[in-house]
Amino acid sequence: MSTRPPLPVLDFARIGPAIGSHFPDVSLPNQQGEIVDLHAARDGQRALIVFHRSASW
């Protein structure tokens, strides 16, 4: 068995947009493949953004 070097320690408080900051303009496909603009779809309402990477591709 090969040994891997340890993963670097990440400070998640310093990654990504700051709490309360404007989220970048994002347009991504929804479950039906239709492109959705994040800001236009929210119509000024708040949103929780979660990116999830599936273990099975």
SEGUZA-627854 format. One record per residue: x, y, z of N, C-alpha, C, CB in turn; residue in three letters. Coordinates in Angstrom, 1 decimal, decimal comma, padded with zeros to 4 digits, always signed. Glycine has a CB too. Example, Ala and Ser with C-alpha at 12.3 -4.5 7.8 and 13.67 -1.06 7.14 Angstrom:
// SEGUZA-627854
PT   n_c1   n_c2   n_c3  ca_c1  ca_c2  ca_c3   c_c1   c_c2   c_c3  cb_c1  cb_c2  cb_c3 code
PT +013,2 -005,7 +007,8 +012,3 -004,5 +007,8 +013,2 -003,3 +007,8 +011,3 -004,5 +009,0  ALA
PT +012,8 -002,2 +007,1 +013,7 -001,1 +007,1 +012,9 +000,0 +007,9 +014,1 -000,6 +005,7  SER
This chain:
// SEGUZA-627854
PT   n_c1   n_c2   n_c3  ca_c1  ca_c2  ca_c3   c_c1   c_c2   c_c3  cb_c1  cb_c2  cb_c3 code
PT +000,8 -001,2 +000,0 +000,0 +000,0 +000,0 +000,9 +001,2 +000,0 -000,9 +000,0 +001,2  MET
PT +000,5 +002,2 -000,8 +001,2 +003,5 -000,8 +000,6 +004,4 +000,2 +001,2 +004,1 -002,2  SER
PT +001,4 +005,2 +000,7 +000,9 +006,2 +001,7 +000,9 +007,6 +001,0 +001,8 +006,3 +003,0  THR
PT -000,1 +008,3 +001,3 -000,3 +009,6 +000,7 +000,1 +010,7 +001,6 -001,8 +009,8 +000,2  ARG
PT +000,6 +011,8 +001,1 +000,9 +012,9 +002,1 -000,4 +013,5 +002,7 +001,7 +014,0 +001,3  PRO
PT -000,3 +014,0 +003,8 -001,5 +014,6 +004,5 -002,1 +015,7 +003,6 -001,2 +015,0 +005,9  PRO
PT -003,4 +015,9 +003,7 -004,0 +017,0 +003,0 -003,8 +018,3 +003,7 -005,6 +016,7 +002,8  LEU
PT -003,7 +019,4 +003,0 -003,5 +020,7 +003,7 -004,7 +021,1 +004,5 -003,1 +021,8 +002,7  PRO
PT -004,4 +021,8 +005,6 -005,5 +022,3 +006,4 -006,1 +023,5 +005,8 -005,0 +022,6 +007,9  VAL
PT -007,4 +023,6 +005,6 -008,0 +024,7 +004,9 -008,8 +025,5 +006,0 -009,0 +024,2 +003,8  LEU
PT -008,6 +026,8 +005,9 -009,4 +027,8 +006,7 -010,6 +028,2 +005,9 -008,5 +029,0 +007,1  ASP
PT -011,7 +027,5 +006,1 -013,0 +027,7 +005,4 -013,6 +029,0 +005,6 -014,0 +026,6 +005,7  PHE
PT -013,2 +029,7 +006,6 -013,7 +031,1 +006,9 -013,1 +032,1 +005,8 -013,4 +031,6 +008,3  ALA
PT -012,0 +031,7 +005,2 -011,3 +032,6 +004,2 -011,6 +032,2 +002,8 -009,9 +032,6 +004,5  ARG
PT -012,4 +031,2 +002,5 -012,7 +030,7 +001,2 -014,1 +031,1 +000,8 -012,6 +029,1 +001,1  ILE
PT -014,2 +031,6 -000,4 -015,5 +032,0 -001,0 -016,0 +033,4 -000,5 -016,6 +031,0 -000,5  GLY
PT -017,2 +033,7 -000,9 -017,7 +035,1 -000,6 -017,9 +035,2 +000,9 -019,0 +035,3 -001,3  PRO
PT -017,8 +036,4 +001,4 -018,0 +036,7 +002,8 -019,5 +036,7 +003,1 -017,4 +038,1 +003,3  ALA
PT -019,8 +036,4 +004,4 -021,3 +036,3 +004,8 -021,9 +037,7 +004,5 -021,4 +035,9 +006,2  ILE
PT -023,0 +037,7 +003,8 -023,7 +039,0 +003,5 -023,2 +039,7 +002,3 -023,5 +039,9 +004,7  GLY
PT -022,2 +039,2 +001,7 -021,7 +039,9 +000,4 -022,5 +039,4 -000,8 -020,2 +039,5 +000,2  SER
PT -022,5 +040,2 -001,8 -023,2 +039,9 -003,1 -022,6 +038,7 -003,7 -023,2 +041,1 -004,0  HIS
PT -023,4 +037,7 -004,0 -023,0 +036,5 -004,7 -022,7 +036,8 -006,2 -024,0 +035,3 -004,5  PHE
PT -021,7 +036,2 -006,8 -021,5 +036,5 -008,2 -022,6 +036,1 -009,1 -020,2 +035,8 -008,7  PRO
PT -022,8 +036,7 -010,2 -023,8 +036,3 -011,2 -023,5 +034,8 -011,6 -023,9 +037,2 -012,4  ASP
PT -024,6 +034,0 -011,5 -024,4 +032,6 -011,8 -025,6 +032,2 -012,7 -024,3 +031,7 -010,5  VAL
PT -025,3 +031,5 -013,7 -026,4 +030,8 -014,6 -026,0 +029,4 -014,7 -026,6 +031,6 -015,9  SER
PT -026,8 +028,5 -014,3 -026,5 +027,0 -014,3 -027,8 +026,3 -014,8 -026,0 +026,5 -012,9  LEU
PT -027,6 +025,1 -015,3 -028,7 +024,3 -015,7 -029,4 +023,7 -014,4 -028,3 +023,1 -016,6  PRO
PT -030,8 +023,7 -014,5 -031,5 +023,0 -013,4 -031,7 +021,5 -013,7 -033,0 +023,7 -013,3  ASN
PT -032,5 +020,8 -013,0 -032,7 +019,4 -013,1 -033,2 +019,0 -014,5 -033,6 +018,8 -012,1  GLN
PT -033,9 +019,9 -015,2 -034,5 +019,6 -016,5 -033,5 +020,1 -017,6 -035,8 +020,3 -016,7  GLN
PT -032,4 +020,7 -017,3 -031,4 +021,1 -018,3 -031,6 +022,6 -018,7 -031,5 +020,2 -019,4  GLY
PT -032,6 +023,2 -018,1 -032,9 +024,6 -018,5 -032,0 +025,6 -017,7 -034,4 +025,0 -018,2  GLU
PT -031,4 +026,5 -018,4 -030,5 +027,5 -017,8 -031,3 +028,4 -016,9 -029,7 +028,3 -018,9  ILE
PT -030,8 +028,6 -015,7 -031,5 +029,4 -014,7 -030,5 +030,4 -014,2 -032,1 +028,6 -013,5  VAL
PT -030,9 +031,7 -014,2 -030,1 +032,8 -013,7 -030,4 +033,0 -012,2 -030,3 +034,2 -014,5  ASP
PT -029,4 +032,8 -011,4 -029,7 +032,9 -009,9 -030,4 +034,1 -009,5 -028,3 +032,7 -009,2  LEU
PT -029,9 +035,3 -009,9 -030,5 +036,5 -009,4 -031,9 +036,8 -010,0 -029,6 +037,7 -009,8  HIS
PT -032,1 +036,4 -011,3 -033,4 +036,6 -011,9 -034,4 +035,7 -011,3 -033,3 +036,4 -013,4  ALA
PT -034,0 +034,5 -011,0 -035,0 +033,5 -010,4 -035,4 +033,8 -009,0 -034,3 +032,1 -010,4  ALA
PT -034,5 +034,5 -008,3 -034,8 +034,8 -006,9 -035,7 +036,0 -006,8 -033,6 +035,1 -006,1  ARG
PT -035,7 +036,9 -007,8 -036,5 +038,1 -007,8 -036,3 +038,9 -006,5 -038,0 +037,7 -007,9  ASP
PT -035,1 +039,1 -006,1 -034,8 +039,9 -004,9 -034,8 +039,2 -003,6 -035,7 +041,1 -004,9  GLY
PT -035,3 +038,0 -003,5 -035,4 +037,2 -002,3 -034,0 +036,6 -001,9 -036,4 +036,1 -002,4  GLN
PT -033,8 +036,3 -000,7 -032,6 +035,7 -000,2 -032,5 +034,2 -000,7 -032,4 +035,8 +001,3  ARG
PT -031,3 +033,7 -000,8 -031,1 +032,3 -001,2 -030,0 +031,7 -000,4 -030,8 +032,3 -002,7  ALA
PT -030,1 +030,4 -000,2 -029,0 +029,6 +000,3 -028,4 +028,8 -000,8 -029,6 +028,6 +001,5  LEU
PT -027,1 +028,9 -001,0 -026,5 +028,3 -002,1 -025,7 +027,1 -001,6 -025,5 +029,3 -002,9  ILE
PT -025,9 +025,9 -002,1 -025,2 +024,7 -001,6 -024,7 +024,0 -002,9 -026,2 +023,8 -000,8  VAL
PT -023,4 +023,8 -003,0 -022,8 +023,0 -004,0 -022,5 +021,6 -003,5 -021,6 +023,7 -004,6  PHE
PT -023,0 +020,6 -004,2 -022,8 +019,2 -003,7 -022,1 +018,4 -004,8 -024,1 +018,6 -003,3  HIS
PT -021,1 +017,8 -004,5 -020,4 +016,9 -005,4 -020,8 +015,4 -005,1 -018,9 +017,0 -005,4  ARG
PT -021,4 +014,8 -006,1 -021,9 +013,4 -005,9 -020,7 +012,5 -005,9 -022,9 +013,0 -006,9  SER
PT -020,8 +011,4 -005,1 -019,7 +010,4 -005,1 -019,8 +009,5 -006,3 -019,7 +009,6 -003,8  ALA
PT -021,0 +009,4 -006,9 -021,2 +008,5 -008,1 -021,4 +009,4 -009,3 -022,3 +007,6 -007,9  SER
PT -020,6 +009,3 -010,3 -020,7 +010,1 -011,5 -021,3 +009,2 -012,5 -019,4 +010,7 -012,0  TRP
